[in-house]
Every structure is written in structure tokens, then in C-alpha cells.
Amino acid sequence: MSKRGWSLAVVLVALAFAWPAPAGATPAGDFVEIAPGVHVRHGAVAATTPENRGAIANLGFIVGTRAVAMIDSGGSVADGEAALAAIRQVTDKPVEWLIDTHMHPDHVFGNQVFEAAGATILGHRRLPAALAARADFYKQSMREQLGPALDDAVTVTLPDDTVADERRIDLGGRTILVKAWDTAHTDNDLTVYDEATRTLFAGDLLFMEHCPVVDGSILGWLAQLPALKAIRAERVVPGHGPVSAPWPEAIEAQAHYLETLAADIRKAIAEGVPMAEAVPQAAASEREKWRLFDDYNPRNATAAYAELEWE
């Protein structure tokens, strides 16, 4: 096999496994109100286990005068049911929209709960094909992580509608902007911006505390950073990490990680260091800054090497 073919084969295997309030705010279930009408559940910065029921991603919902939009559905049916129950503690308004920020199981394995509740599921235009292509693998992988009982309850549920560029959604008295991005964390990333409170749900285009995961393109992700930073938000909800952080300061640590990883891999390639030797050393200076670093950085380095050696 050629050098290019070997590298691509390695990265495809690695990528298959790439999957983290205002004072006085009253929690609803595990959700906290971080701005008026904007509620967020903090996901554990941890691997998926039966004990955490796949509740490792930050989830949110936004309440308008007429309807509710849910952002991501959680990592299991149980996680999705808990989110819907939390909404019902806050309002009896219909959940008209479930917005999937991307295809990874910790964000979409509760979709069927909201479909049954009558929500329209909205995703990136590339999400249906991407999720369908990995559905069997995700089910098997999550069976090993969640256990048979929790995994067997999941029916992989695809979006009803998709976004190719931008979509404004009126919830009554407030409008949210859903934006589709070019390939970055994945090839199907969305963000949700609440214009009323200037709150940005970044999905996994932003990791904090949890090591970032490159399941799309490191070059693409780096290319998207200026446009992300230009969003005039006051606060951001990352896909993993704290429930809220100041924007755009919150993205600086991730930007530094991605830039460091790319620089280290480019240096290794220029010096003729093979992938197997380059991967363990890439971005090693970032290890103490990120949780789950040793779980995800080797995969990121493998993906980056395969992409950058042909730039």
C-alpha cells in the first residue's frame, strides 16, 4: 500500500471512534437558567458509561412566548426523557423544534423522545447521510459503553428538515438563528444563536475542559475560527465544558490547541517523521490543559497527519 493509502486507512479507523447562571437562577432538573428563557444542562466531562446514561454533552432549551426549541437531545433515551421532563418543569409550551448540532451519539441518541413529543428535528444538510452511514457502528459502540439495556432502547432518528446555510426560527417574542458550518469538528456542524439574550450554542465547534475532537478537518476548523469569533454573542454554551462562558474569550484555549497540533504535525512531516512516531508527541505541551487528552489527542493527531501531509 502507498504511503498515502496507508495513512488514509489509519485515519479512517481512528475517526470511526471520534465521538464535554445567573445568580439566583432556579434549576429545572439538572438544567440551569443562564439567561432569561435559556436553560442548559451540564454534561459530565467523562466517557459514556451506564452510570451517566450518556449524559456527557451540554444540552439546552430556549423558551419563547409560543414555543420551545431544544438544542441536542442527549446520549440515550433516558437522557432525552430527563431533558423533556426538565422542560415540562419550566413550561407547558410545545417543543416545536429539536436542533441537532451534529451527528455524534452523545448529542442525538435522545432524538426519538422529541420526535414522539411532536418536535420537528432540524440538522445540517449533511447530517442525515452522515448519521445514517455510521448508525450501525454507533449503536454497537454505544452498546459497549452504555450497556445493552440503554442502547437497545435507542432508535437512531434522523432529522425531518435540514439547513444548508442559515435559518431563522420564531419561537414567539424571540428569534433564534441556526447556522450551518463548513467541515470542522465534523462535516455537519450547526450553531444556534439566541438574538434576545445574545447567547450562542456552539455545539462541538467549541470544547472547554474536554480535549477537542477532530472528526472532520483540522484545516477546516482552523479556517472557521475567525467567523466563529466574529459572532456578536455575550456568552457561549460549549458542547462540552461549563454551561456558559464569556464570548469570544472562551474559544482561545481551543484555538491554541488546534494551532499547536497543526504546527507539531507539520514539523514532523517536514522532518520526515512517520505517523506512528509523530502521533505520540504531537501537542504534548497541551496535555495538562485538557481532560480526556490521552483518549482523544492521538486520534486527532492521526487525522491531522493524514490531512496535512498532502496539503
N, C-alpha and C positions, 0 to 999 in steps of 0.2 A: 504494500500500500504506500502511496506517495506521502510525503510529509504533510501536505495539505489534507489529504484524505484521513490520515491518522489523527491529526488534530481535530478535525471536524467530528470524527467518530467519538473521540473522547468527550468533546464538549456537549454533544447531543445526549450522551449518557448522563453527564453531570447536570445538565439543565433539566432533565426529566424529574430530578428530585428537588428543584428550587421552588420552594413554595414561599413586631411588635406592631376653676369655677368661681364663679363669683362668690364672695363671702356671703354665707347665709343661704346659698342655693340648696334646695331640698332634693336629695337623691330619689329617683324612682327606680326601685330595684337596685341594680348596680349602675344606673345612669345618673349623671350629674348635669345640671343646667349650667353651661359655661357662658352663655349669653342668652338674652331673652328669647325663649322659644327654641333654643338649640341645646339638645341633650346628647351626652356622649358617655359610652361605656368603655372603661379602660380595659384593654385586653392584656392578659398576662404576657410578660416578655419571657417566653418559655417555649419549649417544644410542645406539640399537641400530645395530650395524654387522656386516658379515660377519666381521670380525676378532674381535669379542667374542661372536659367536654368540647375541646377545640376552641375555647373562648380566648384566643390569643391575639385577635385583631381588635383594634378600636372600631366600635360601631357608633352610629349616631342617628338621630332623627330631628327633623325640623317641623315645627307646628305653625301652620298658617291659620287664618280665620275660617277657612273652609276645609282644609285637608292637611295630611301629613305626608312627608317624604322620608323614607328610611334610607340610610346610606350603609350599604352592605348588610348581610343577613346572618353572618356568623359561621362558625366552623362545624356545626352539627344541627340536626333538627331541634335538639334540646336547647342549643344556644339561640336559635331563631325564635323558638317559643318563649324563651325568657325575655328576649327583646320585645316581642309583641306584647307580652304581659306588662312590661315596663311602660310601653306607650299607653296602654289602657289605664295605667295608674295616673297618667297625666291628662289624657283627653279621650273622648269618645268619637272624635272626628275620624273619618275614613282614612286609611292608609292608601292613598291613591297611587303612590309610586314607591318602588324599591329600586334604588340605583346601585348597580354593581360596579365598584371602582375598577375591578379587573377579575381575572378568572380563577385565582388561587382558592383552594378549598376553604381556608380559614375565613374567607370573605363571602363565599357563595353557597356553602353547604346547608344554609338555612333557607334558601330561596323558596322551597316548596311551601313553607309556612306562610309566607307573604302572598304567594300565588293563591293559596286557599283562602286567604283573607280578602282577596279581591284586588290586590295591587297589580299595576302594570309594571313588569320588570324591564328596566332600561339598562342597556350596556353599550359599550363601544361597538362600532360596526364590525370589528374583527373578533369580538368576544364569542359569539355563537360558534364559529368554526374552531376557534382555539380551544374552548372548553369541551366541545364535542370530541375533538381529536384526543384529548387527554382524559376523558371521563373515566374510562375503564382503569387506566393507570392510577388516577386519583382515588378511585373507590378502593382499589387494592391497597394502595399505600396508606390511606386513612383507616382502612380496616385494621392494619397492623398497629397504627398509632392510637386510634380511638377504641379499638376492640370491636368484635362482631356486632354486639347489640346496638351500639350507637351508629355504626357505619351502615348496618342493614336498613336502618330507618330512612337513610338518605336516598332520594331520587334526584339525580343530577338534573337541575331545572334551568333551561336556557332562557335568555331574555325574550320578551314579547316584542320589543322595539329597540332600535339602535340609534346611536348618534355618530355621524361622520365628522362633524365639525363642532358646532355648538347648538344647544337647545335651552331656551328659557322656559321655565315652568312656573306657572302662577299657582300658589297654594292658598290664595286669598289673603290680601293685605301684605304679601311679601313674595318676591320673585327669587328663584334660585337659577343660577347659570351652570349648566352641565357642559363641560368641555372635553372633547376627545383629543388625545395627545399622540404624537408620533412615537415610534418604538423607543422605549426607555427601560423602565423596570420590567415591563412585558410589552407585547405589541398591541395591548388592548387596555391602556390606562385611561381612566376618567378622573376629573376633579369636579367637585361641587362647591359653588361659591354662593353663600347667602348674602344677598345685597343689603338686606336690612341691618345686619349686625357686622358685616364685613368679616365673616368667618369663612375660612377656606378649609374644606375637607380634601386633603391631598391624596388620600388613599396611600398606596405604597410607592408613590413618587417621592414620599418623604418617610424615612426611617429616623427615629431618635432612640437612643439607648440600644436597640436591637440592631445588629450588624445589617447593613443594606444587603439586598439580594438582587443580583443581576440575572434576570431571566429573559432579557430582551436584547439590549445593546448598550454597552458602556459608552460608546461614542454617541449614541442617540441620547442617552440620559444626560451626559455632559452638555450636549447641544441644547437640551431643553431647559437647562438651569436658568439662563437669563430670562426667558419668558416666564418661568415659574416665579422667579424673584420679582418680576415686574407687576405681578398681581397685587392690587391695592387692598390687601387684607390687613386687618389689625391682629388677627390671631389665626393660627392654623391647628387643625387636628391631623396629626400624622397617622399613617396606617398602623404603626407600632410605636409605642412610647407614651409620653404623657398625654392626658386628654386634651391639653391645649398648651400652646406656646406662642410667644410673640413672633410676628412675621415682618420681614423675611429673615431675621436673625436665626430662626430655628433651622434653616437649611444649611448653615455654614459648615457644621461638622460633617454632614453627609457629603457636601461638595468636596471638602478636603479629603475624605476617604476615597471618593471616586477618582479624584485627581492624582492622589498618591498611588493608588492601584494602577492606574493607566501609566503613570511615569515609571513605576518599577517594572512593569511588564515590557514597556517599550525599551527600557535599558537592557533588560535580559535578552530581548530579541536582537537588539543591535550588537550585543556581545556574543551572540550565538549560543546562549544558554538554552538547552532543550526544555520543553514544557515541564517534564517531570521534575527537573531541578529548580525551575523558576517558581513554580506554584507555591512551594512551602515558604519561600522568602518574600513573596510579593505582599506589600502593605503590612509587613510585620511590625512596623513602627506604630500601627494603629491598633494593635491587639488589645491593649489595656483600656481603650476608649469605648469598646463595644461589647455588649453581651452576645453570646452565641457566636462569637467571632470564629472559633475553630470549626463550627458546624457549617458556616456559610462562606467564609473568605476563600477556602480552597476551591469551591465551586465557582465563585466569582473570578478568581484568578485564572482558572481553566478556561472559562468563557472569554475572558478578556484576551488571553494569549491567542486563542483561535481566531478572534476577531482582528486583533491588532497586527498579527504577523503578516497580514495581507493588505494592510491599509496603504 
